[in-house]
Amino acid sequence: MNIVGVGRSFVYVIDTSSSMDGPRLRQAKSQLKASLRLLQPNQQFAVILYNETTQRLKLRRQAEQPLYFATEVNRQLAVQEIDSILSDAGTDHRPALLEALGLRPDVVYFLTDGDEPVLSAADLRDIRHEAAGTTIHVIRFGDGSGTRAAGHWLQVLAGQNHGEYRELAVPVN
């Protein structure tokens, strides 16, 4: 993702809606797995999957926890679970972001194509209030057209929460 997060706890929020199907979801999963591999055993992580609903990734053979320590075993189990993620249904960004912030991590990585629905200024204000110091980095999996204007809601989300915004071009062919 080329965005360095600093802290002891990380939450990855990954869009699994139907608009992420194919190359976008494959790229998002690849970026997510690469980032998890960089975590140290004393750091903690969670993965939140969302489309119209939200669910937290549970690691097999592990007690369900809000955050897992990034041990070698837990990272391998997470990678296995990530490989099985499929895309489906519509998109509702807000509940997933609020659930992530409820875990009080140091850093949130938000992985999405940023398609509809757009978060309103009120939604962004609520998220900023809930973030209370959590950094939110945004990685958008776009079509490479580069047509997003400055001030796009994903850029605003990152900027308001001391994060970085990156767009990765992923052709949908």
C-alpha positions as CSV (number, residue, x, y, z in Angstrom):
1,M,0.0,0.0,0.0
2,N,3.1,2.2,0.4
3,I,1.5,3.9,3.4
4,V,3.4,3.4,6.7
5,G,1.2,3.3,9.8
6,V,2.7,3.9,13.2
7,G,1.2,2.2,16.2
8,R,0.5,-1.0,18.1
9,S,-3.0,-1.7,16.8
10,F,-4.3,-1.7,13.2
11,V,-7.7,-2.3,11.7
12,Y,-8.1,-3.1,8.0
13,V,-11.6,-2.3,6.6
14,I,-12.0,-4.0,3.2
15,D,-14.9,-3.3,0.8
16,T,-16.3,-6.7,-0.4
17,S,-19.3,-5.2,-2.4
18,S,-20.0,-6.4,-5.9
19,S,-18.3,-3.3,-7.4
20,M,-15.0,-4.7,-6.0
21,D,-15.4,-8.0,-7.9
22,G,-12.5,-9.4,-10.0
23,P,-9.2,-7.5,-10.2
24,R,-10.1,-4.9,-7.6
25,L,-10.8,-7.4,-4.9
26,R,-7.8,-9.5,-5.9
27,Q,-5.5,-6.4,-5.6
28,A,-7.1,-5.3,-2.3
29,K,-6.6,-8.8,-0.9
30,S,-3.0,-8.8,-2.1
31,Q,-2.3,-5.4,-0.5
32,L,-4.0,-6.5,2.7
33,K,-1.9,-9.7,3.0
34,A,1.3,-7.9,2.3
35,S,0.6,-5.3,5.0
36,L,-0.3,-8.0,7.6
37,R,3.0,-9.8,6.9
38,L,4.9,-6.6,8.0
39,L,3.3,-6.5,11.4
40,Q,5.3,-7.5,14.4
41,P,4.2,-10.0,17.0
42,N,3.6,-7.3,19.7
43,Q,1.2,-5.4,17.4
44,Q,-2.5,-6.2,17.1
45,F,-4.8,-6.3,14.1
46,A,-8.4,-6.9,13.0
47,V,-9.9,-7.2,9.6
48,I,-13.5,-5.9,8.9
49,L,-15.2,-7.0,5.8
50,Y,-18.2,-5.1,4.5
51,N,-20.7,-4.7,1.8
52,E,-24.3,-4.0,2.9
53,T,-23.4,-5.8,6.1
54,T,-20.3,-5.8,8.3
55,Q,-18.4,-8.7,9.7
56,R,-15.1,-9.1,11.5
57,L,-12.7,-11.7,10.2
58,K,-12.4,-14.6,12.7
59,L,-9.3,-16.7,12.7
60,R,-9.8,-20.5,12.7
61,R,-8.8,-22.3,15.9
62,Q,-8.6,-19.0,17.8
63,A,-11.0,-17.6,20.3
64,E,-12.8,-14.7,18.8
65,Q,-11.1,-11.5,19.9
66,P,-11.6,-7.8,19.0
67,L,-7.9,-7.6,18.0
68,Y,-5.5,-10.5,17.4
69,F,-1.8,-10.3,18.1
70,A,0.2,-10.5,14.9
71,T,2.0,-13.7,15.7
72,E,3.3,-15.8,12.8
73,V,0.4,-18.2,13.3
74,N,-2.3,-15.5,13.4
75,R,-0.9,-13.8,10.3
76,Q,-0.9,-17.1,8.4
77,L,-4.5,-17.9,9.6
78,A,-5.6,-14.4,8.5
79,V,-4.0,-14.8,5.1
80,Q,-5.9,-18.1,4.7
81,E,-9.2,-16.5,5.6
82,I,-8.5,-13.5,3.3
83,D,-8.0,-15.9,0.4
84,S,-11.6,-17.1,0.8
85,I,-13.2,-13.6,0.7
86,L,-15.8,-13.1,-2.1
87,S,-17.5,-10.0,-3.3
88,D,-21.3,-9.6,-3.2
89,A,-24.1,-7.1,-2.8
90,G,-24.2,-3.4,-2.3
91,T,-22.1,-1.0,-0.3
92,D,-22.5,0.7,3.1
93,H,-19.2,2.3,4.2
94,R,-20.3,4.1,7.4
95,P,-21.1,1.1,9.7
96,A,-17.8,-0.6,8.8
97,L,-15.8,2.5,9.5
98,L,-17.6,3.1,12.8
99,E,-17.1,-0.5,13.9
100,A,-13.4,-0.2,13.1
101,L,-13.1,3.0,15.2
102,G,-15.0,1.4,18.0
103,L,-12.0,-0.9,18.4
104,R,-9.9,2.2,19.2
105,P,-6.9,1.3,17.0
106,D,-4.0,3.5,16.3
107,V,-4.4,3.1,12.5
108,V,-7.3,2.2,10.2
109,Y,-6.6,1.2,6.6
110,F,-9.7,1.7,4.5
111,L,-9.6,-0.3,1.2
112,T,-12.4,0.4,-1.3
113,D,-13.2,1.4,-4.8
114,G,-15.0,4.4,-3.4
115,D,-18.1,3.9,-5.5
116,E,-21.6,4.8,-4.3
117,P,-22.8,5.7,-1.8
118,V,-20.8,8.8,-1.1
119,L,-20.4,9.7,2.6
120,S,-22.0,13.0,3.4
121,A,-20.3,15.9,5.2
122,A,-22.3,14.9,8.3
123,D,-21.1,11.3,8.0
124,L,-17.5,12.4,7.7
125,R,-17.9,14.7,10.7
126,D,-19.3,11.8,12.8
127,I,-16.4,9.6,11.7
128,R,-13.8,12.3,12.5
129,H,-15.4,12.6,16.0
130,E,-15.4,8.9,16.6
131,A,-11.8,8.6,15.3
132,A,-10.5,10.7,18.3
133,G,-6.9,10.5,17.2
134,T,-7.0,7.3,15.1
135,T,-5.3,7.8,11.8
136,I,-7.3,6.7,8.8
137,H,-5.4,5.9,5.6
138,V,-7.4,5.4,2.4
139,I,-6.5,3.1,-0.4
140,R,-8.8,3.5,-3.4
141,F,-8.8,0.8,-6.1
142,G,-9.8,2.8,-9.2
143,D,-9.9,2.3,-12.9
144,G,-6.7,4.3,-13.5
145,S,-8.5,7.2,-15.2
146,G,-7.2,9.7,-12.7
147,T,-10.4,11.7,-13.0
148,R,-11.2,12.0,-9.3
149,A,-11.3,15.7,-8.4
150,A,-9.5,17.0,-5.4
151,G,-11.9,17.0,-2.5
152,H,-13.4,13.6,-3.3
153,W,-14.9,12.2,-0.1
154,L,-12.2,9.6,0.3
155,Q,-9.5,12.2,0.2
156,V,-11.4,14.3,2.7
157,L,-11.8,11.2,5.0
158,A,-8.0,10.6,5.0
159,G,-7.2,14.3,5.4
160,Q,-9.5,14.9,8.3
161,N,-8.1,11.9,10.1
162,H,-4.3,12.6,9.7
163,G,-4.1,9.9,7.1
164,E,-2.8,9.5,3.5
165,Y,-4.8,8.8,0.4
166,R,-3.6,6.6,-2.4
167,E,-5.2,5.5,-5.6
168,L,-4.1,2.2,-7.2
169,A,-5.1,1.8,-10.8
170,V,-6.8,-1.6,-11.3
171,P,-8.3,-2.1,-14.8
172,V,-11.6,-3.9,-14.4
173,N,-11.1,-6.0,-17.6
